[in-house]
């Protein structure tokens, strides 16, 4: 559906995107994550044909966005991170106006407007003025606007920003419906857990570079493989026992880092997978270290995000 | 299909209370001017000397509308593109299948339509001159057409400035300054250099007698003919010869010489040249504005 091919964008000497290449299959909800200035909005604006890339290109259903902008616009629905609305205009007129901009005929306009207002749960507000809507409702109306020409790919830049939890939940529900309708959705956010909850796959960007791209499960598996081992020693076993435990852990060649976060709690990082954990435990027991708890801390996605973007 | 930007913007404009106030204010101003000039006709008896007041009223109304359009058009168009940027709706338009030129022309035509409505609303007031005599319906019609050309030019300047700027206020100020600049720049040939060439011809009776219409048109600088004020004067003079008495034998140096040269070149020719010139320049400005709105969007933001 979408193939981003070595996309770069320079603003003078600042490199906003550095050869980004990503592929997104049809009918998926794909999350775009990264800290501020990572290049998410730049990528999305390039895909929406609002700015040309410095080099590279992207293909939407085989249409080169840099060469066939007009064709690409028919395939893309874009919702920026702000909701530009007009005053003195009713909800149905707002949608009707954009439908006319896409040169949709009168009958289809009427049908699409009704269907989309139904989809975003604003059917009862169709004759109300846009400025009278709440923030969440305006956001949903903007989502309906981006769908008015029935695009194959939907690009949503921070669609849930500034929304209360209820509005966020409603937005998530609508996005799931869109996936069921077979739309491909590219959605950006700073909040990785929120995206991971509803997306099939993720792309993590940092400083214009690709850090990770793949399925959500793949990301958490990869990161949980690097999760630190938590070893709690018996309370009151004394500093000698703690020092002894540290000494004996250092003897293991694959251990890379030992942190003492609390008096009797050690966090151990090591190179390798879960198969090495029994070796660590065996060593500690052999050396008579008073271990009372031994487990790997599962990483939540917030931590994953921090880890991943820190390393880049 | 009708330009969606035009119909949409016009709908929003006509819903605004301000639009109604503008129309009422415009017509009221014209009515005040007309009544103050034609007041002798409101009495039971009319003095013979008052008969010339019809053409005078026509002149005053056309001049007043000329100035009002210059004052209203920039205020009306300053938000055409800059307002879209302020509302953050320009990107939403640019991602649709509507081309930039269509967006710009839609915006320009919407403002032009309101100015045309104002001119149309002022028509009954101008029509009062018909009752006093000395002015024909055809002359009024030509005057209105000239005002329409002027309105189109002012709107294009406004939309062009709006496409350059990010704020409506800045765009408005820029439009007024640009219109002023156009007025000054087109007068430059008259103020500098050109006078000598023309006085040499006018003050030599042989040369002046031999001067043909085409020759005079060649001598008149094209830039000067593009001055809307000069265009209006040419139109009024061409239609009514109303300024003959004012200009006759005053010996005003370059003004008088220019007057004679324009008279030889043909007043109507200058008025038409000015109107056509304004329309062509306007189209060029709208084309440039269409290029600018996409460029502006490309620089908009990154993150």
Interface residues (C-beta under 8 A of the other chain):
Chain A: X9 X11 X16 X36 X37 X38 X39 X40 X41 X42 X45 X48 X49 X50 X51 X52 X70 X73 X74 X76 X78 X80 X82 X83 X84 X85 X86 X87 X88 X89 X93 X97 X98 X100 X101 X102 X103 X145 X149
Chain B: X1 X4 X5 X7 X8 X11 X12 X15 X16 X84 X87 X88 X89 X90 X91 X92 X93 X94 X95 X96 X97 X98 X99 X297 X298 X300 X301 X302 X303
